[in-house]
Amino acid sequence: MSRIGLIAGSGRFPLYFALAAKQSGSEVVAVAIREETSPELEKHVSQIHWFHVGELQNMIDTFKNAGVNRMVMAGKITKTLIFDKIHPDRRLLEVFKKIPNLNDDILLRQLSEEFISEGIEVCDSTTYLSVLLPEKGILTKRKPSDDEMGEIEYGLTIARKIAEMDIGQAVIVKNKVVLAVEAIEGTDKAILRGGELGQGDVVVVKVARPKQDMRYDIPTIGVDTIGILKQARAKCLAFEAQRTLLLDKEEVTRLADEAGIAIMVI
Amino acid sequence: MSRIGLIAGSGRFPLYFALAAKQSGSEVVAVAIREETSPELEKHVSQIHWFHVGELQNMIDTFKNAGVNRMVMAGKITKTLIFDKIHPDRRLLEVFKKIPNLNDDILLRQLSEEFISEGIEVCDSTTYLSVLLPEKGILTKRKPSDDEMGEIEYGLTIARKIAEMDIGQAVIVKNKVVLAVEAIEGTDKAILRGGELGQGDVVVVKVARPKQDMRYDIPTIGVDTIGILKQARAKCLAFEAQRTLLLDKEEVTRLADEAGIAIMVI
């Protein structure tokens, strides 16, 4: 039986990965992050080892001891933890020294290098999940109106530039004004801020990075996203085809339809 | 005695304008915004007329009745009011119809056109205030460290691109990561958010628009800015020479020195 390592961040993405890997006949050795990972993951993997977010060396050693030679990263690890009370171990401190800044791309790439240098290949996190990368099209019963299409196009232009600068992946617009730009606070908080500033009826556009590395930090849409959109009184969501993971598609679509939110995969 | 109209937004900028105009021998006819203008302005102008933010026609008529043929706009008018409970009059609704979107630049330009079309010239809001546009240099006792200089340069690159897209004028950075980007929430809220996300020691960079029109919405730094920087535990502020109004320079510098904040005019 083939064996694959999983560094599991928050949310349901690691669960989906573990289930899909198991169904494909792979044994999953999970490294779980105390500050992030859902305990539910325990049920779906052959091994689980819990660490604090800063314990890079222990994570590497765990995979090596388990004879893991390929791995994926799935689920978000909150970057603000880096600035918070978490103590990076010596190995992680060395990573920080090697990189010019802590932008997502650079940090994740260097973290991958650490595993690769130990003989552990870092695979696309969508390896068993290509069915969850949606095609272009409209998911909901309600299509975006002409006005909304204008907002989506405007938001898309801005979001792509923001992503290109590695600031964030989402913008919230209304009347072709940028209400909020996501930086490190994360998409959910940016959506809520935009919704409040725009007093609802906002349009959310989320994109992948221009050169999205499918090995990590894939934009993900799920049931929680719809909850946030409803709270922000958003009327429309657009995200990129083939480069966004859509979890629980049926439930997401049902909830969006119920709330009158139009979802467009662009 | 020459007569000049003043549309007075929030903060101390309108007060400074009124004082400087009076000292230069000009009589100031002020249009004050109930939602924004400090009542203190009353003491420094020959006439003051109070309106709600949506009453564009009344503002125009006031200037015409007072024989005003040149005017300035000074002080911020909160753009979120547009999305809020304020009812635009017919004249303002027409302005909205004339423009493709509500970006600051486009909106302010069209608003100016309305006054110009009625024979009222819109002058630089720095007309009597050139002494408040600082030169390049370091204002505080503490100079930015080499690390801080790196952060300022990084932030400046990003802030200029953000300003170019007419999203906002400020970014908050730390470790060469963009913590927060100002959109329509305004600079103060963006600084506070960035400070919280970065857990202090953040660097704030504020720029003018690439083609800053000195007639309106000049970036302004004052005593309040330092209060916000302290609250966000910022260690450094940089803003653009000649295109930023620095109010109460002595007091700003004293407060920054007291807080150990380095201020650089770039």
Interface residues (C-beta under 8 A of the other chain):
Chain A: K79 T80 F83 D84 P100 N101 L102 N103 Y154 I158 K161 I162 M165 D166 I167 G168 K174 N175 K176 V177 V178 L179 A180 V181 A183 I184 E185 R193 G194 L197 G198 Q199
Chain B: K79 T80 F83 D84 P100 N101 L102 N103 Y154 I158 K161 I162 M165 D166 I167 G168 K174 N175 K176 V177 V178 L179 A180 V181 A183 I184 E185 R193 G194 L197 G198 Q199
